[in-house]
Amino acid sequence: MTAPDLHLYTDSSPNGFKITIALEELALPYTLHHVRIEQGEHRRAEFLALNPHGRIPVLHDAGTGITLFESAAILLYLADKTGRLLPAAPAARWEAITWLIFHSASVGPLLGQRVHAECFAAERHEPAIQRFRRLSEDTFAVLDARLAEREWLAGDDFSIADIATFGWMHIARIVEFDFSRHGHLSAWHRRASQRPAVQRGVALPQPATGP
């Protein structure tokens, strides 16, 4: 049997789950390499050769010789490679890309800072916690309004914008950041979490746990 061209280097994290979900949705064969961050494997020379920033995920396509890091870039690559998970019509395509970038620029970084401040910081700094709570609530409200009249972020079809956003909302739920008052966002989260490929994706390389 020929080995898959796609090699994914990842760990159980919100950014990593974005790519395992996408690969499972696309039913693409791939080899998963578990980079254990808690053991410092992301700082080893062989991994830094793939991503000098030392962050997961990384995708290497042996068929094209292309190596990518940053989850949004990987999602765009997979969508472009397969012609799926991103609308073809220009207006809809750019709508999906806009919400993907909104996640990458706002939702993910803010939730990441909030997780650190509330769950992992050696000392609690209440002003920082309150700031990140307020800013993350603002992004929840934006997403909720967006989803008030549509099933998915880019319209009728599940896309890489939904995958990117779900990666962090999945972690938000695990660490008990309550977004239940945002009814449309909560319903979207339930819809996404019921997809079989999403369920497989968030279990790879292993399920995430709280702090």
LINBEL-V681344 format. One record per residue. N is the residue number from 1. RES is the residue in three letters. OMEGA is omega as a letter, one per 30 degrees, with the letter a starting at -180 (999 if undefined). NEAR is the number of other C-alpha atoms within 8 Angstrom. D_FIRST is the distance of its C-alpha to the first C-alpha in whole Angstrom. Layout:
BEGIN
n->N res->RES omega->OMEGA near->NEAR d_first->D_FIRST
n->N res->RES omega->OMEGA near->NEAR d_first->D_FIRST
END
This chain:
BEGIN
n->1 res->MET omega->l near->2 d_first->0
n->2 res->THR omega->l near->3 d_first->4
n->3 res->ALA omega->l near->4 d_first->6
n->4 res->PRO omega->l near->8 d_first->9
n->5 res->ASP omega->a near->10 d_first->12
n->6 res->LEU omega->l near->12 d_first->15
n->7 res->HIS omega->a near->13 d_first->16
n->8 res->LEU omega->l near->12 d_first->19
n->9 res->TYR omega->a near->12 d_first->21
n->10 res->THR omega->l near->13 d_first->24
n->11 res->ASP omega->a near->14 d_first->26
n->12 res->SER omega->a near->13 d_first->28
n->13 res->SER omega->a near->8 d_first->30
n->14 res->PRO omega->a near->10 d_first->32
n->15 res->ASN omega->l near->12 d_first->30
n->16 res->GLY omega->a near->14 d_first->27
n->17 res->PHE omega->l near->13 d_first->27
n->18 res->LYS omega->a near->15 d_first->27
n->19 res->ILE omega->l near->13 d_first->24
n->20 res->THR omega->l near->12 d_first->22
n->21 res->ILE omega->a near->15 d_first->24
n->22 res->ALA omega->a near->14 d_first->23
n->23 res->LEU omega->l near->13 d_first->20
n->24 res->GLU omega->l near->12 d_first->20
n->25 res->GLU omega->a near->8 d_first->22
n->26 res->LEU omega->a near->8 d_first->20
n->27 res->ALA omega->l near->6 d_first->17
n->28 res->LEU omega->l near->6 d_first->15
n->29 res->PRO omega->l near->8 d_first->12
n->30 res->TYR omega->l near->10 d_first->13
n->31 res->THR omega->a near->8 d_first->13
n->32 res->LEU omega->l near->9 d_first->17
n->33 res->HIS omega->a near->8 d_first->19
n->34 res->HIS omega->l near->8 d_first->22
n->35 res->VAL omega->a near->10 d_first->25
n->36 res->ARG omega->a near->9 d_first->28
n->37 res->ILE omega->a near->8 d_first->31
n->38 res->GLU omega->l near->5 d_first->33
n->39 res->GLN omega->l near->5 d_first->32
n->40 res->GLY omega->a near->8 d_first->33
n->41 res->GLU omega->l near->10 d_first->29
n->42 res->HIS omega->l near->12 d_first->30
n->43 res->ARG omega->l near->8 d_first->32
n->44 res->ARG omega->a near->8 d_first->30
n->45 res->ALA omega->a near->6 d_first->30
n->46 res->GLU omega->l near->6 d_first->26
n->47 res->PHE omega->l near->12 d_first->27
n->48 res->LEU omega->l near->12 d_first->30
n->49 res->ALA omega->l near->7 d_first->28
n->50 res->LEU omega->l near->9 d_first->26
n->51 res->ASN omega->a near->11 d_first->29
n->52 res->PRO omega->l near->7 d_first->32
n->53 res->HIS omega->l near->5 d_first->34
n->54 res->GLY omega->l near->9 d_first->32
n->55 res->ARG omega->l near->8 d_first->31
n->56 res->ILE omega->g near->13 d_first->28
n->57 res->PRO omega->l near->14 d_first->26
n->58 res->VAL omega->l near->16 d_first->24
n->59 res->LEU omega->l near->12 d_first->21
n->60 res->HIS omega->l near->12 d_first->19
n->61 res->ASP omega->a near->11 d_first->18
n->62 res->ALA omega->a near->9 d_first->16
n->63 res->GLY omega->a near->6 d_first->16
n->64 res->THR omega->a near->5 d_first->19
n->65 res->GLY omega->a near->7 d_first->20
n->66 res->ILE omega->l near->7 d_first->22
n->67 res->THR omega->a near->9 d_first->23
n->68 res->LEU omega->l near->10 d_first->26
n->69 res->PHE omega->a near->13 d_first->28
n->70 res->GLU omega->a near->9 d_first->30
n->71 res->SER omega->a near->13 d_first->29
n->72 res->ALA omega->l near->10 d_first->31
n->73 res->ALA omega->l near->9 d_first->29
n->74 res->ILE omega->l near->13 d_first->26
n->75 res->LEU omega->l near->12 d_first->27
n->76 res->LEU omega->l near->9 d_first->28
n->77 res->TYR omega->a near->8 d_first->25
n->78 res->LEU omega->l near->10 d_first->23
n->79 res->ALA omega->l near->12 d_first->26
n->80 res->ASP omega->a near->9 d_first->26
n->81 res->LYS omega->a near->6 d_first->22
n->82 res->THR omega->a near->7 d_first->22
n->83 res->GLY omega->a near->8 d_first->26
n->84 res->ARG omega->l near->8 d_first->26
n->85 res->LEU omega->l near->9 d_first->28
n->86 res->LEU omega->a near->11 d_first->31
n->87 res->PRO omega->l near->10 d_first->33
n->88 res->ALA omega->a near->7 d_first->33
n->89 res->ALA omega->a near->6 d_first->37
n->90 res->PRO omega->a near->7 d_first->39
n->91 res->ALA omega->a near->6 d_first->41
n->92 res->ALA omega->l near->11 d_first->39
n->93 res->ARG omega->a near->11 d_first->36
n->94 res->TRP omega->l near->8 d_first->39
n->95 res->GLU omega->l near->9 d_first->40
n->96 res->ALA omega->l near->15 d_first->36
n->97 res->ILE omega->l near->9 d_first->36
n->98 res->THR omega->a near->8 d_first->40
n->99 res->TRP omega->l near->11 d_first->39
n->100 res->LEU omega->a near->14 d_first->36
n->101 res->ILE omega->l near->9 d_first->38
n->102 res->PHE omega->l near->9 d_first->41
n->103 res->HIS omega->a near->12 d_first->38
n->104 res->SER omega->a near->11 d_first->37
n->105 res->ALA omega->a near->8 d_first->41
n->106 res->SER omega->a near->9 d_first->43
n->107 res->VAL omega->a near->13 d_first->41
n->108 res->GLY omega->l near->11 d_first->38
n->109 res->PRO omega->a near->9 d_first->41
n->110 res->LEU omega->l near->11 d_first->43
n->111 res->LEU omega->l near->12 d_first->42
n->112 res->GLY omega->l near->8 d_first->40
n->113 res->GLN omega->l near->9 d_first->44
n->114 res->ARG omega->l near->13 d_first->45
n->115 res->VAL omega->l near->10 d_first->42
n->116 res->HIS omega->a near->9 d_first->43
n->117 res->ALA omega->a near->12 d_first->47
n->118 res->GLU omega->a near->9 d_first->47
n->119 res->CYS omega->a near->8 d_first->45
n->120 res->PHE omega->a near->8 d_first->44
n->121 res->ALA omega->a near->8 d_first->47
n->122 res->ALA omega->l near->4 d_first->49
n->123 res->GLU omega->l near->4 d_first->52
n->124 res->ARG omega->l near->8 d_first->53
n->125 res->HIS omega->a near->7 d_first->54
n->126 res->GLU omega->l near->6 d_first->56
n->127 res->PRO omega->l near->6 d_first->56
n->128 res->ALA omega->l near->8 d_first->53
n->129 res->ILE omega->a near->12 d_first->51
n->130 res->GLN omega->l near->8 d_first->54
n->131 res->ARG omega->a near->8 d_first->53
n->132 res->PHE omega->l near->12 d_first->49
n->133 res->ARG omega->a near->9 d_first->50
n->134 res->ARG omega->a near->8 d_first->52
n->135 res->LEU omega->l near->9 d_first->49
n->136 res->SER omega->l near->12 d_first->47
n->137 res->GLU omega->l near->9 d_first->49
n->138 res->ASP omega->l near->8 d_first->50
n->139 res->THR omega->l near->10 d_first->46
n->140 res->PHE omega->a near->11 d_first->46
n->141 res->ALA omega->l near->9 d_first->49
n->142 res->VAL omega->l near->8 d_first->47
n->143 res->LEU omega->a near->10 d_first->44
n->144 res->ASP omega->l near->12 d_first->46
n->145 res->ALA omega->l near->8 d_first->48
n->146 res->ARG omega->a near->9 d_first->45
n->147 res->LEU omega->a near->13 d_first->44
n->148 res->ALA omega->a near->7 d_first->47
n->149 res->GLU omega->l near->5 d_first->46
n->150 res->ARG omega->a near->9 d_first->43
n->151 res->GLU omega->a near->9 d_first->40
n->152 res->TRP omega->a near->12 d_first->38
n->153 res->LEU omega->a near->14 d_first->38
n->154 res->ALA omega->l near->13 d_first->38
n->155 res->GLY omega->a near->9 d_first->39
n->156 res->ASP omega->a near->7 d_first->38
n->157 res->ASP omega->l near->8 d_first->34
n->158 res->PHE omega->a near->12 d_first->32
n->159 res->SER omega->l near->13 d_first->31
n->160 res->ILE omega->l near->14 d_first->30
n->161 res->ALA omega->l near->14 d_first->34
n->162 res->ASP omega->a near->12 d_first->33
n->163 res->ILE omega->a near->12 d_first->30
n->164 res->ALA omega->a near->15 d_first->32
n->165 res->THR omega->a near->12 d_first->35
n->166 res->PHE omega->a near->11 d_first->34
n->167 res->GLY omega->a near->13 d_first->32
n->168 res->TRP omega->l near->13 d_first->35
n->169 res->MET omega->l near->9 d_first->37
n->170 res->HIS omega->l near->9 d_first->35
n->171 res->ILE omega->l near->11 d_first->36
n->172 res->ALA omega->l near->11 d_first->40
n->173 res->ARG omega->a near->9 d_first->40
n->174 res->ILE omega->a near->10 d_first->38
n->175 res->VAL omega->l near->9 d_first->41
n->176 res->GLU omega->l near->6 d_first->44
n->177 res->PHE omega->a near->7 d_first->45
n->178 res->ASP omega->l near->7 d_first->46
n->179 res->PHE omega->a near->9 d_first->46
n->180 res->SER omega->a near->6 d_first->47
n->181 res->ARG omega->l near->6 d_first->50
n->182 res->HIS omega->a near->10 d_first->48
n->183 res->GLY omega->a near->8 d_first->47
n->184 res->HIS omega->l near->10 d_first->45
n->185 res->LEU omega->l near->12 d_first->43
n->186 res->SER omega->l near->11 d_first->43
n->187 res->ALA omega->l near->8 d_first->42
n->188 res->TRP omega->l near->11 d_first->39
n->189 res->HIS omega->l near->10 d_first->38
n->190 res->ARG omega->a near->8 d_first->38
n->191 res->ARG omega->a near->8 d_first->36
n->192 res->ALA omega->a near->9 d_first->33
n->193 res->SER omega->l near->9 d_first->33
n->194 res->GLN omega->l near->8 d_first->32
n->195 res->ARG omega->a near->8 d_first->29
n->196 res->PRO omega->a near->7 d_first->26
n->197 res->ALA omega->l near->10 d_first->24
n->198 res->VAL omega->l near->13 d_first->27
n->199 res->GLN omega->l near->11 d_first->27
n->200 res->ARG omega->a near->11 d_first->23
n->201 res->GLY omega->a near->15 d_first->24
n->202 res->VAL omega->l near->13 d_first->27
n->203 res->ALA omega->a near->10 d_first->25
n->204 res->LEU omega->f near->11 d_first->23
n->205 res->PRO omega->l near->9 d_first->23
n->206 res->GLN omega->a near->8 d_first->26
n->207 res->PRO omega->l near->8 d_first->29
n->208 res->ALA omega->l near->10 d_first->32
n->209 res->THR omega->l near->5 d_first->35
n->210 res->GLY omega->a near->5 d_first->38
n->211 res->PRO omega->999 near->5 d_first->40
END
